[in-house]
Amino acid sequence: MKQSKYNALLRMLSVSVVFTFVILIIRIFFTGNLHYANYFWNIFLASIPVLFASLLLKRNWHLLLSAFFFVSWLLFLPNAPYLITDLIHYEPRKDFPGWADILLVTSASWNGLLLGFISIMMIEDWLSIYFKKNLQNLIVIVCLALTGYGIYLGRYLRYNTWDIITNPVPLFYDTMSTIMAPFHHPRAWGFTILFGSMYAIFYYTLRQLSTMRNP
């Protein structure tokens, strides 16, 4: 289908990820500690939405399998922009230059944003095969909002994507509590609305920039 048009972008993104990993490996080598080593795992998780989105674009799957890929994509999507919240772990340290750590955390956050954005673009292309533009936009906006809530669950309630299988009861309880008693969870709703809005603004700004090269 339309996956081939993303090849050049994915290659450039690979360069960006390697740049982050090189800084991190150098940091580990010279400091002898594993501070920020969580970026290896977090960037891996952030790349999973691209995998599922790519699978959807590769061919026309059976309806149930397509639904499985889409739901899996949505469940893993918050792992991509979640990398922005890792900025809270930054603090000046004496064992490594501060400017290098700033490069490390900002490039990792950038990688997370791009991984998420590229996967959403792929999903938009996939949705365009089956839905009209207005419904397609609505689905994407809902997914962006759910991403904000997913990041809240990960950052503050410390849930992981796989907790939906391994720890479903507490996850269901906390989610329903947030929905049924919203005024008791101002942080959850504030974070979800503001972060979801920011992510949507970033995404649609990037989409608008991508159209400026076309007359």
Secondary structure as UniProt FT lines:
FT   HELIX           3..6
FT   HELIX           7..31
FT   TURN            35..37
FT   HELIX           38..58
FT   HELIX           63..76
FT   HELIX           77..79
FT   TURN            80..81
FT   HELIX           82..85
FT   HELIX           86..89
FT   TURN            94..95
FT   HELIX           98..130
FT   HELIX           133..155
FT   TURN            161..162
FT   HELIX           163..166
FT   HELIX           168..180
FT   HELIX           182..184
FT   HELIX           186..211
FT   TURN            212..213
//
